[in-house]
Amino acid sequence: MSELDSGLRIISAGATVEEIAAVTAVLQTALDELAAEQSVVAGPTVSAWERSQRPMRGTLTPGADAWRSF
């Protein structure tokens, strides 16, 4: 029985160091690919500051009926 730093636990009396390394490499690659997919799916994050920004209002033009058109 062998336990690695990552918390991966291999329960086999006959597992060689090479076999354990191969399994660990395959699992790490799969996890890296999943993490990359998740970052692409999630897309860029928008901060609360960016969400709260609104476009500037247009210029106010004084005159007859100007305040009715806003």
Helices and strands as residue ranges (DSSP letters): E 2-3, E 9-10, H 17-42, H 48-52, G 66-68
